Amino acid sequence: MTSRTLWLVVSATLAAANVASAQSGHLTLPRTVEAASAFSIESSGSGNATLFIVGPGEVLKRDLQLGETASFAPGSLSHAGHYLAVLRSDSFTDSDSFDVVPTGKPANLSFLAKPSRLPVELHNAITGAVYVFDAFHNLIAAPTQVAFELSNPAGTMQQRTVTTRDGAAWTAMDSTAQQGADKFTARIGALSSTRIVAQVPGDPCALKMNVHPDGGKLELTTDPVRDCNGNAIPDGTVVTFTERYGGTQSTVDAPLKRGVAAATMQVHPGATLSVASGVVMGNQIGWAK
């Protein structure tokens, strides 16, 4: 008999029971059962009967003699939720309900961390959320302490301890000052889950340009470009060199190569030379020669 057929039988039985007299009191069962643990249901009276147990994702059927105790082995019911027990014989129908509850022992963590990549030194920019499950994938609603840790390759660590609420805990962390692959870990005792958060340099800082004449041209180069925490800005980042003279402006865009940008511009006496990357301005040099 399929689960759907059993459910139809139970539904029809309950409909009949609603028309009949009040329940006869032939069932005695626990109010709660821990997921996957053994349990028993007692019956009274005499004769043959059938016991149905219906719950979320699980249906059990047991033929028994009234007056016997129906024993169920560990693992019979593992999905947490509200269950209905129906005892049916030729002369009566009795029903009652009970709850299957999570084991209370965390066995699985579902850990979500965002974003996976971000600039350094941003306040509360990294968020983590954890859902706590038992070994049978039931959400554990009981308050549970979760330790969050964010560490970088240099060994610097941020820590938060959060108590779950309805099975979930969440926190926010600052991105650290140094670029690299940080480890974001959620931990309950020996149980842990880790995500990698890549931290990249911030905007260029203290951008500095040098100018050297070369015949009728000027060779412009930057010092190694870094952010305000000393992290090297990645190659390929565009640096813009600008020359202003006599109401005219010329620009050259140059990508960083090995941390340095370089460009060649014409010599114009009285010109003002400047450098920028994005919205970050560097130094200016007046060329009077």
ChimeraX attribute file (.defattr): number of C-alpha atoms within 10 A of each C-alpha:
attribute: neighborCount
match mode: 1-to-1
recipient: residues
	/A:1	6
	/A:2	8
	/A:3	14
	/A:4	10
	/A:5	10
	/A:6	17
	/A:7	16
	/A:8	12
	/A:9	13
	/A:10	22
	/A:11	13
	/A:12	11
	/A:13	18
	/A:14	17
	/A:15	11
	/A:16	13
	/A:17	17
	/A:18	11
	/A:19	8
	/A:20	11
	/A:21	10
	/A:22	11
	/A:23	14
	/A:24	11
	/A:25	14
	/A:26	18
	/A:27	22
	/A:28	15
	/A:29	17
	/A:30	14
	/A:31	10
	/A:32	15
	/A:33	20
	/A:34	18
	/A:35	24
	/A:36	21
	/A:37	15
	/A:38	14
	/A:39	18
	/A:40	14
	/A:41	15
	/A:42	15
	/A:43	22
	/A:44	15
	/A:45	13
	/A:46	11
	/A:47	12
	/A:48	14
	/A:49	20
	/A:50	16
	/A:51	22
	/A:52	20
	/A:53	22
	/A:54	19
	/A:55	20
	/A:56	14
	/A:57	11
	/A:58	13
	/A:59	19
	/A:60	15
	/A:61	16
	/A:62	13
	/A:63	13
	/A:64	17
	/A:65	16
	/A:66	20
	/A:67	15
	/A:68	13
	/A:69	16
	/A:70	17
	/A:71	12
	/A:72	16
	/A:73	11
	/A:74	13
	/A:75	13
	/A:76	15
	/A:77	25
	/A:78	23
	/A:79	23
	/A:80	23
	/A:81	17
	/A:82	14
	/A:83	19
	/A:84	16
	/A:85	23
	/A:86	20
	/A:87	25
	/A:88	21
	/A:89	16
	/A:90	9
	/A:91	8
	/A:92	17
	/A:93	25
	/A:94	20
	/A:95	22
	/A:96	18
	/A:97	16
	/A:98	17
	/A:99	18
	/A:100	22
	/A:101	20
	/A:102	25
	/A:103	21
	/A:104	19
	/A:105	13
	/A:106	21
	/A:107	18
	/A:108	19
	/A:109	21
	/A:110	13
	/A:111	21
	/A:112	17
	/A:113	20
	/A:114	15
	/A:115	14
	/A:116	13
	/A:117	16
	/A:118	18
	/A:119	17
	/A:120	24
	/A:121	19
	/A:122	14
	/A:123	11
	/A:124	11
	/A:125	15
	/A:126	20
	/A:127	15
	/A:128	19
	/A:129	18
	/A:130	21
	/A:131	21
	/A:132	26
	/A:133	22
	/A:134	17
	/A:135	16
	/A:136	17
	/A:137	16
	/A:138	22
	/A:139	23
	/A:140	24
	/A:141	17
	/A:142	16
	/A:143	15
	/A:144	20
	/A:145	15
	/A:146	23
	/A:147	18
	/A:148	26
	/A:149	17
	/A:150	24
	/A:151	19
	/A:152	22
	/A:153	12
	/A:154	10
	/A:155	9
	/A:156	12
	/A:157	14
	/A:158	15
	/A:159	13
	/A:160	14
	/A:161	16
	/A:162	15
	/A:163	15
	/A:164	20
	/A:165	15
	/A:166	14
	/A:167	17
	/A:168	23
	/A:169	23
	/A:170	21
	/A:171	16
	/A:172	16
	/A:173	19
	/A:174	15
	/A:175	26
	/A:176	21
	/A:177	20
	/A:178	21
	/A:179	23
	/A:180	19
	/A:181	17
	/A:182	24
	/A:183	16
	/A:184	25
	/A:185	19
	/A:186	28
	/A:187	18
	/A:188	18
	/A:189	10
	/A:190	6
	/A:191	12
	/A:192	17
	/A:193	16
	/A:194	16
	/A:195	18
	/A:196	19
	/A:197	22
	/A:198	18
	/A:199	22
	/A:200	22
	/A:201	22
	/A:202	22
	/A:203	18
	/A:204	24
	/A:205	18
	/A:206	14
	/A:207	20
	/A:208	17
	/A:209	23
	/A:210	17
	/A:211	17
	/A:212	11
	/A:213	14
	/A:214	12
	/A:215	9
	/A:216	9
	/A:217	13
	/A:218	18
	/A:219	16
	/A:220	19
	/A:221	19
	/A:222	20
	/A:223	14
	/A:224	16
	/A:225	27
	/A:226	20
	/A:227	16
	/A:228	17
	/A:229	16
	/A:230	15
	/A:231	20
	/A:232	18
	/A:233	21
	/A:234	17
	/A:235	14
	/A:236	14
	/A:237	18
	/A:238	17
	/A:239	25
	/A:240	18
	/A:241	25
	/A:242	18
	/A:243	22
	/A:244	16
	/A:245	14
	/A:246	10
	/A:247	6
	/A:248	8
	/A:249	12
	/A:250	12
	/A:251	15
	/A:252	15
	/A:253	17
	/A:254	19
	/A:255	18
	/A:256	19
	/A:257	14
	/A:258	13
	/A:259	17
	/A:260	21
	/A:261	24
	/A:262	21
	/A:263	18
	/A:264	17
	/A:265	20
	/A:266	15
	/A:267	18
	/A:268	17
	/A:269	12
	/A:270	13
	/A:271	21
	/A:272	17
	/A:273	23
	/A:274	21
	/A:275	25
	/A:276	20
	/A:277	20
	/A:278	11
	/A:279	8
	/A:280	13
	/A:281	17
	/A:282	17
	/A:283	13
	/A:284	16
	/A:285	14
	/A:286	13
	/A:287	16
	/A:288	10
	/A:289	9
